């Protein structure tokens, strides 16, 4: 009896899930880093849209 080897598909799926988790947590970190700047920038862009007759959230 050899050691129970996993089917290739299952192994790939597991590593895919792991990579997906890593990418997700990296994205969350990036969003947390960028969000304050986006909030800061959106104040300016709202004024820009008002001047140029774009949609505003009023």
RAKA-V47656 format. One record per pair of residues at least 24 apart in sequence whose ideal C-beta (glycine too) atoms are under 10 Angstrom apart, sorted by the first residue. I is the first residue (numbers start at 1). J is the second residue. D is the distance in whole Angstrom. If there is no record, write none. Layout:
i->I j->J d->D
i->I j->J d->D
//
This chain:
none
//
